[in-house]
Structure formats: structure tokens, C-alpha cells
Amino acid sequence: MNETTLTVHQTARPHGFPTAEHFAFVESTLPEPAAGSALVENLYWSVDPYHREMMDEVPGGFALGAPLEGRTIGRVIASRTPRLVEGEIVFHRQGWRTHAVVTPEEIRQLPRFDGVPLTAYLSILGGTGLTAYVGLTRIARLQEGEDLFVSAAAGGVGTATGRFARLLGAGRLVGSTGSAAKADHLTREVGYDAVFDYREAPAADLLGKAAPDGIDVFVDNVGGEQLAAAVGALREFGRVVRIGTISQYNNPDASPPRFNHADIVEKSIRMEGFLVSNYRDMQDELYEFAIPHLQSGRLALDETVVDGFEHIVDAFLGMLHGQNTGKIIVRDRTQIPSVNEVTDVRLPAGHPGPVRSVGNRRRSGPMSGRFSPLFAPEPHLR
């Protein structure tokens, strides 16, 4: 067993996009669990868009010089409570570190299902999938045949929303993303009917071409210009599901979206935001919905896996710059599948490769920004 642990701290508040200089890896002695607790060795870490918002000086945000928090999955390696057994795999929120001391109240024991990898509990079965499921079933109250527009459609929530919407009987499914390769993946693999690159023209023009007859539901991960365009395209009794505001996280001086507020009244539009933390009681319902589809192959995982805890900051910064497709997950090197476990590897069209094995990082030279390209989609086709 390692005698030390690594933890990531935030060292300064960013203005705009954060860089590696806003973080520090802090080494310390491996903690001993107190009575009633257990020591967990973390194996998989989630980095999420909301972490960028928590880097700012906001209520409940990250404290400077202290360990960051995030969703993670680990293995109990030492226990002083009968409620946590050594070797057990658990979910908890003390991420951004290699080890954590947890109590039984701070973890969730993960049910295991045949054919479902552990990474799914941080993606389609985790907070990402739960956000998409709640947004569609509780906030939008999606009806069969209704047409959707999803912004940031190639991200974790966007891909999950697209796949769930198809299973729920949605009509035309339109998305926005930031590259032709991602658009191709979304239409070819995820089930979107039309996807546009939001950088190519004003959002209202692009959405008008992709959804000329309008939309019933807008699932908004971005805000800004795309929110304004969606309000204009919504039909009578349309709904806006507000999930995130990526367009403003790294641009604090951005102007708020401008749209015709009369549309909200005249078209009886409902706009509602939510926090997935208020819907944790729906976790079992998500399992009941998603697990059979995962096992049958009707529901696939969209994941980008980065190997090595030392790259967790790179993974986070890369996500903010759109380098991932689907949910981005950091994996401990002990969890890398052997060559014999890698079968039928398929990558999105336009992916430059090469990739050493499923989920292994791809190095293709420097990118803009102070981090390395470590990203390769994780198709989970084993």
C-alpha cells in the first residue's frame, strides 16, 4: 500500500478560463481511518462543468488551499466499521484525491449489474444521467413525438439526453456542438437527426435551418445566444429545461441573452431550472429505466476516459475547452483494461487516433492552452 496520498487544491480564483497554475497537487501522509470510518482508494474520478462555477467566489464554492470535491468511485482498503467491508466498491464525493476517509453515511453502495462497467455510475447512471433523466421526465415532461433541441449536445448531459429522448419516443432531435466530428458522432451514433456547429453562424439562423417547424422542448446546457434562439423557435406550450450556463462560466463579462419576453406569455412557454441534488430519490428509477437498455445494447455509453490521476487537472481543463465527447472520466492506471479485454474498438468519424487501447490517452502534440491532449472516446463495446 502507498504510504502517501495526493490531493488537488485550488490556489487562486480564475478570471475567464482557468489554467494549470490555478491548481496544486499536495502530497501528504496516508490518513488512518478513525473508529466508525474507512479508508477508500479512489479508482475513477468525475470532472464536471459545475466545478468551474465552484472555482469562483460563490456560496458553497471551492475554498482556496483546501481539497476539491467531486464524484468518485473507490475501493475500501481499510475499515473500522462493520458497515464498510474491505474490498467493497463505493461511490462518494471526496474526489480530486487518491484516497479519502469516509463514513457509511457519506457513501453509496453500488449495485452491480451484468455487462455494466463501473464508469457508468459516473456517467449514464450517475449525476450526468440523472440530470438528463430528470430534465426530460420531470421538468420537460416529455411526450412521445415531441421535438427537442439540446445545446452542448456532445457533452455528458447532452449525449445522455439524446439517448434517453430516443428511448422515450421523442420526435425530431436537434443538437448544437463545436465541431464537425462531434456532429457526425451525434447523428451517426447517438440518434440526433440534425446537429449544427454553433460557431458557424448566428444560433437563430442555424436552429431555424435544423428545425424549420419549431421545437417543443429546449434542454439548455449553455445559455446565452442559444437560449435566445430557442425561445424564438419554441411552439405554443414549449418548455425550457435550464441545466447549465457553460457560455458564461469562463466569460464573466458576457451579456445576458436577449429574446422577446413577450414570447414567454404569448406562447405559454414554461422555463424551469433545477439542481440534480434535489432529485436523488430518483436514482433507483433511473436504474430501472436504464439498466435493461444498457444490457440489451439499446443504450450505449458516451465516455472519454483519461488515464492517471496525475492528469485530472488536464482532463478538467480539456473538458472546458471541448476536448471530450460524452462524459469525461479520469481512471486510475490499475483499472486500465488489458489488451485481451479490448474488442471491437470503434471511434467517432474524424477521430485522429491513434489509441493504444480502449480509453487510453491520445498524444498528438500541443494544443492551445497549457495542457496536453489526453482524450480518446471510450466506446464500451466489450
C-alpha positions as CSV (number, residue, x, y, z in Angstrom):
1,M,0.0,0.0,0.0
2,N,1.2,3.5,-0.8
3,E,2.2,5.5,2.3
4,T,1.3,8.8,0.8
5,T,-1.8,10.4,-0.8
6,L,-2.2,13.1,-3.4
7,T,-4.9,15.8,-3.2
8,V,-5.7,18.6,-5.7
9,H,-6.2,22.1,-4.2
10,Q,-7.3,25.3,-5.9
11,T,-4.7,28.0,-5.3
12,A,-6.3,31.1,-6.9
13,R,-9.6,32.4,-8.4
14,P,-9.6,32.5,-12.2
15,H,-11.0,35.3,-14.3
16,G,-12.0,33.6,-17.5
17,F,-10.6,30.1,-18.4
18,P,-8.6,28.5,-15.6
19,T,-5.2,27.2,-16.2
20,A,-2.9,24.6,-14.5
21,E,-1.5,27.4,-12.4
22,H,-4.8,27.7,-10.5
23,F,-4.2,24.2,-9.1
24,A,-1.7,22.4,-6.9
25,F,-1.0,18.7,-6.2
26,V,-0.4,18.3,-2.5
27,E,1.2,15.2,-1.1
28,S,0.6,14.1,2.5
29,T,0.8,11.0,4.7
30,L,-1.9,8.4,4.1
31,P,-4.6,9.0,6.6
32,E,-5.7,6.4,9.2
33,P,-9.5,5.8,9.4
34,A,-11.0,6.7,12.8
35,A,-13.4,4.4,14.5
36,G,-16.7,4.3,12.5
37,S,-14.9,5.2,9.2
38,A,-13.0,3.6,6.4
39,L,-10.1,4.4,4.1
40,V,-11.0,4.4,0.4
41,E,-8.6,4.2,-2.5
42,N,-10.2,6.1,-5.4
43,L,-10.3,4.4,-8.8
44,Y,-12.4,6.7,-11.0
45,W,-13.0,10.4,-10.8
46,S,-15.6,12.7,-12.4
47,V,-14.7,16.2,-13.5
48,D,-17.8,18.3,-14.4
49,P,-18.7,21.7,-15.8
50,Y,-20.2,22.8,-12.5
51,H,-16.7,22.5,-10.9
52,R,-15.8,25.6,-13.0
53,E,-18.6,27.6,-11.3
54,M,-17.4,26.4,-7.9
55,M,-13.9,27.8,-8.6
56,D,-15.4,31.3,-8.3
57,E,-16.1,33.0,-5.0
58,V,-19.7,31.8,-4.8
59,P,-21.7,30.3,-1.8
60,G,-20.7,26.7,-1.4
61,G,-17.8,27.0,-3.8
62,F,-14.3,25.6,-3.5
63,A,-12.2,27.0,-0.7
64,L,-8.6,28.1,-1.7
65,G,-5.9,25.8,-0.3
66,A,-8.3,23.0,0.5
67,P,-9.1,19.7,-1.2
68,L,-11.7,20.0,-4.0
69,E,-14.8,17.8,-4.1
70,G,-16.3,15.7,-6.8
71,R,-18.0,12.5,-7.6
72,T,-15.7,9.4,-7.4
73,I,-15.7,5.6,-7.1
74,G,-13.2,3.8,-5.0
75,R,-12.4,0.6,-3.1
76,V,-12.4,0.2,0.7
77,I,-8.8,-0.7,1.7
78,A,-9.0,-0.3,5.5
79,S,-12.1,-0.2,7.6
80,R,-13.0,0.4,11.2
81,T,-16.7,-0.1,10.8
82,P,-18.7,-3.3,10.1
83,R,-20.8,-1.3,7.6
84,L,-17.9,-0.9,5.2
85,V,-16.1,-4.1,4.2
86,E,-12.6,-4.1,2.8
87,G,-12.7,-4.7,-0.9
88,E,-16.1,-3.1,-1.3
89,I,-16.6,-0.6,-4.2
90,V,-18.4,2.6,-3.1
91,F,-19.4,5.9,-4.6
92,H,-18.7,9.1,-2.6
93,R,-18.0,12.8,-3.2
94,Q,-14.4,13.2,-1.9
95,G,-12.9,13.3,-5.4
96,W,-9.8,15.1,-6.7
97,R,-7.7,13.0,-4.4
98,T,-6.2,9.5,-4.5
99,H,-7.5,8.4,-1.1
100,A,-10.3,9.5,1.2
101,V,-11.6,8.7,4.7
102,V,-15.4,8.2,4.6
103,T,-18.2,7.2,6.9
104,P,-21.1,4.9,5.9
105,E,-23.3,8.0,5.7
106,E,-21.0,9.6,3.1
107,I,-21.0,6.8,0.6
108,R,-23.4,5.0,-1.7
109,Q,-23.0,1.3,-2.1
110,L,-23.2,0.5,-5.8
111,P,-25.4,-2.3,-7.1
112,R,-23.6,-4.4,-9.7
113,F,-25.3,-5.5,-13.0
114,D,-24.0,-7.9,-15.6
115,G,-22.4,-6.1,-18.5
116,V,-22.4,-2.6,-16.9
117,P,-18.9,-1.1,-16.3
118,L,-18.1,0.9,-13.2
119,T,-17.6,4.1,-15.2
120,A,-21.4,4.0,-16.0
121,Y,-22.0,5.1,-12.3
122,L,-20.2,8.3,-13.1
123,S,-21.9,8.8,-16.5
124,I,-25.2,7.5,-17.6
125,L,-26.1,6.0,-14.2
126,G,-24.6,8.8,-12.2
127,G,-25.3,12.5,-11.8
128,T,-24.9,13.1,-15.5
129,G,-27.5,10.6,-16.5
130,L,-29.8,11.5,-13.6
131,T,-29.7,15.2,-14.8
132,A,-30.7,14.2,-18.3
133,Y,-33.4,11.8,-17.0
134,V,-34.9,14.3,-14.5
135,G,-34.8,17.1,-17.2
136,L,-36.8,15.0,-19.6
137,T,-39.3,13.2,-17.4
138,R,-39.9,15.7,-14.5
139,I,-39.1,19.2,-15.8
140,A,-39.9,18.9,-19.6
141,R,-42.5,16.1,-19.0
142,L,-41.6,14.9,-22.5
143,Q,-44.4,13.4,-24.5
144,E,-44.0,10.9,-27.3
145,G,-43.4,12.6,-30.7
146,E,-42.3,16.0,-29.3
147,D,-39.3,17.7,-30.9
148,L,-36.3,18.7,-28.9
149,F,-33.3,21.0,-29.2
150,V,-30.3,20.2,-26.9
151,S,-27.4,22.6,-26.6
152,A,-23.9,21.2,-25.8
153,A,-25.2,18.0,-27.2
154,A,-21.8,16.2,-27.4
155,G,-21.2,16.7,-23.6
156,G,-22.1,14.2,-20.9
157,V,-25.6,15.5,-20.3
158,G,-26.1,16.2,-24.0
159,T,-25.3,12.7,-25.1
160,A,-27.4,11.2,-22.3
161,T,-30.3,13.5,-23.1
162,G,-30.2,12.4,-26.7
163,R,-30.1,8.7,-26.0
164,F,-32.8,8.9,-23.3
165,A,-35.0,11.1,-25.5
166,R,-34.8,8.4,-28.3
167,L,-35.8,5.7,-25.8
168,L,-38.7,7.9,-24.6
169,G,-40.1,8.3,-28.1
170,A,-39.1,11.8,-28.9
171,G,-39.7,13.2,-32.4
172,R,-37.1,15.3,-34.2
173,L,-33.9,15.6,-32.2
174,V,-31.7,18.6,-32.9
175,G,-28.4,19.5,-31.2
176,S,-25.6,22.0,-31.1
177,T,-21.9,21.3,-30.7
178,G,-18.5,22.8,-31.6
179,S,-17.1,20.6,-34.4
180,A,-18.0,18.6,-37.4
181,A,-16.5,15.4,-35.9
182,K,-18.8,15.7,-32.9
183,A,-21.8,16.5,-35.0
184,D,-21.1,13.3,-37.0
185,H,-20.8,11.2,-33.9
186,L,-24.1,12.6,-32.6
187,T,-26.1,11.9,-35.8
188,R,-24.4,8.6,-36.5
189,E,-24.1,7.1,-33.1
190,V,-26.3,8.9,-30.5
191,G,-29.5,9.4,-32.5
192,Y,-29.7,13.1,-33.3
193,D,-31.5,14.0,-36.5
194,A,-29.6,17.2,-37.1
195,V,-26.7,18.9,-35.4
196,F,-25.1,22.3,-36.1
197,D,-21.8,23.8,-35.2
198,Y,-22.7,26.9,-33.2
199,R,-19.5,28.7,-34.3
200,E,-20.6,28.8,-38.0
201,A,-23.4,31.4,-37.9
202,P,-25.9,33.1,-35.6
203,A,-27.7,30.5,-33.5
204,A,-31.1,31.6,-34.6
205,D,-30.3,31.0,-38.2
206,L,-28.7,27.6,-37.6
207,L,-31.6,26.4,-35.4
208,G,-34.1,27.7,-38.0
209,K,-32.5,25.5,-40.6
210,A,-32.2,22.5,-38.4
211,A,-35.7,22.8,-37.0
212,P,-37.8,24.8,-39.6
213,D,-41.1,23.8,-38.0
214,G,-40.0,24.7,-34.4
215,I,-39.4,22.7,-31.3
216,D,-41.4,21.7,-28.2
217,V,-38.6,21.4,-25.7
218,F,-35.2,23.0,-25.2
219,V,-32.7,21.3,-22.9
220,D,-30.2,24.1,-22.2
221,N,-26.7,23.5,-21.0
222,V,-25.2,26.7,-22.5
223,G,-27.4,29.8,-22.0
224,G,-26.6,32.9,-24.0
225,E,-27.3,33.2,-27.7
226,Q,-28.6,29.6,-28.0
227,L,-31.2,30.2,-25.2
228,A,-32.5,33.3,-27.1
229,A,-32.7,31.3,-30.3
230,A,-34.6,28.5,-28.7
231,V,-37.2,30.8,-27.1
232,G,-37.9,32.1,-30.6
233,A,-38.2,28.6,-32.1
234,L,-40.4,27.2,-29.3
235,R,-44.0,26.3,-30.2
236,E,-47.1,27.0,-28.0
237,F,-46.7,25.4,-24.6
238,G,-43.0,24.9,-25.2
239,R,-40.7,24.2,-22.3
240,V,-37.1,25.3,-21.5
241,V,-35.2,23.0,-19.1
242,R,-32.3,25.1,-17.7
243,I,-29.4,22.8,-16.7
244,G,-26.2,24.9,-17.1
245,T,-24.7,28.1,-18.4
246,I,-21.4,27.0,-20.0
247,S,-21.3,30.1,-22.2
248,Q,-20.8,32.3,-19.1
249,Y,-18.6,30.1,-16.8
250,N,-15.4,31.3,-18.4
251,N,-16.7,34.6,-19.7
252,P,-18.0,36.5,-16.6
253,D,-18.4,39.7,-18.6
254,A,-20.8,38.1,-21.2
255,S,-24.0,39.9,-21.8
256,P,-27.2,38.1,-20.8
257,P,-29.2,36.6,-23.7
258,R,-31.7,38.9,-25.4
259,F,-35.0,37.5,-26.5
260,N,-38.6,38.6,-27.0
261,H,-40.0,38.3,-23.5
262,A,-43.5,38.5,-24.9
263,D,-42.9,35.1,-26.4
264,I,-43.0,33.6,-22.9
265,V,-46.5,34.9,-22.4
266,E,-47.9,34.6,-25.9
267,K,-46.7,31.1,-26.5
268,S,-47.3,30.0,-22.9
269,I,-43.7,28.9,-22.5
270,R,-42.5,27.4,-19.2
271,M,-38.8,27.9,-18.2
272,E,-37.6,25.9,-15.2
273,G,-34.2,25.2,-13.8
274,F,-33.2,22.5,-11.3
275,L,-30.4,21.0,-9.2
276,V,-30.0,17.3,-9.6
277,S,-29.1,17.1,-5.9
278,N,-32.8,17.7,-5.2
279,Y,-33.8,14.5,-7.1
280,R,-31.5,11.9,-5.6
281,D,-34.6,9.9,-4.6
282,M,-35.0,9.1,-8.3
283,Q,-31.7,7.2,-8.5
284,D,-33.5,3.8,-8.3
285,E,-36.0,4.9,-11.0
286,L,-33.1,5.7,-13.3
287,Y,-31.6,2.3,-12.7
288,E,-34.9,0.6,-13.5
289,F,-35.1,2.6,-16.8
290,A,-31.6,2.5,-18.0
291,I,-30.1,-0.9,-16.9
292,P,-32.3,-3.1,-19.2
293,H,-31.4,-0.9,-22.1
294,L,-27.7,-1.0,-21.3
295,Q,-27.8,-4.8,-21.0
296,S,-29.8,-5.1,-24.3
297,G,-27.4,-2.8,-26.2
298,R,-30.1,-0.2,-27.0
299,L,-28.4,2.3,-24.7
300,A,-24.6,2.9,-25.1
301,L,-22.2,4.8,-23.1
302,D,-20.6,8.0,-24.4
303,E,-17.4,8.5,-22.3
304,T,-14.0,10.0,-22.7
305,V,-11.5,8.3,-20.3
306,V,-8.2,9.9,-19.3
307,D,-5.7,7.5,-17.5
308,G,-3.8,8.5,-14.5
309,F,-4.8,10.7,-11.5
310,E,-1.8,13.0,-12.4
311,H,-3.8,14.1,-15.4
312,I,-7.0,15.1,-13.6
313,V,-6.4,18.8,-14.0
314,D,-5.6,18.3,-17.7
315,A,-8.8,16.4,-18.1
316,F,-10.8,19.2,-16.4
317,L,-9.2,21.9,-18.5
318,G,-9.6,19.9,-21.6
319,M,-13.3,19.5,-20.9
320,L,-13.7,23.2,-20.6
321,H,-12.1,23.6,-24.0
322,G,-14.4,21.0,-25.5
323,Q,-11.9,18.2,-26.0
324,N,-14.2,15.4,-24.8
325,T,-17.1,13.6,-26.3
326,G,-19.7,12.5,-23.8
327,K,-18.8,12.2,-20.1
328,I,-15.2,12.7,-19.2
329,I,-13.8,10.4,-16.5
330,V,-10.3,10.0,-15.0
331,R,-9.2,6.4,-14.4
332,D,-6.6,5.1,-12.1
333,R,-3.9,3.2,-14.1
334,T,-4.7,0.0,-12.2
335,Q,-8.1,0.0,-13.9
336,I,-6.8,0.1,-17.5
337,P,-8.1,-3.0,-19.3
338,S,-5.6,-5.4,-20.7
339,V,-5.2,-5.8,-24.4
340,N,-7.2,-9.0,-24.3
341,E,-10.2,-7.1,-22.9
342,V,-10.3,-4.6,-25.7
343,T,-12.5,-5.8,-28.5
344,D,-14.4,-4.2,-31.4
345,V,-13.0,-0.7,-30.8
346,R,-14.9,1.9,-32.9
347,L,-14.1,5.6,-32.7
348,P,-16.2,8.6,-33.9
349,A,-15.7,9.5,-37.6
350,G,-13.0,12.1,-37.9
351,H,-11.2,10.9,-34.7
352,P,-7.5,11.3,-35.5
353,G,-6.1,8.5,-33.3
354,P,-4.0,6.5,-32.8
355,V,-5.2,5.0,-29.5
356,R,-3.2,2.3,-27.6
357,S,-6.3,0.7,-26.1
358,V,-9.8,1.5,-25.2
359,G,-9.8,4.7,-23.2
360,N,-6.0,5.2,-23.4
361,R,-5.0,8.7,-23.9
362,R,-4.0,10.1,-27.3
363,R,-1.0,12.3,-27.7
364,S,-1.0,14.4,-30.8
365,G,1.1,17.4,-29.9
366,P,0.4,20.7,-28.1
367,M,-3.0,22.4,-28.1
368,S,-3.9,25.9,-27.3
369,G,-3.8,26.3,-23.5
370,R,-1.4,24.9,-21.0
371,F,-2.4,21.2,-21.0
372,S,-1.8,18.2,-23.2
373,P,-4.4,16.4,-25.4
374,L,-5.2,13.2,-23.5
375,F,-8.6,12.4,-24.8
376,A,-9.9,9.4,-26.6
377,P,-13.6,8.3,-26.6
378,E,-14.4,5.2,-24.5
379,P,-16.9,3.1,-26.7
380,H,-17.5,0.4,-24.1
381,L,-18.1,-2.2,-26.8
382,R,-16.8,-5.2,-24.8
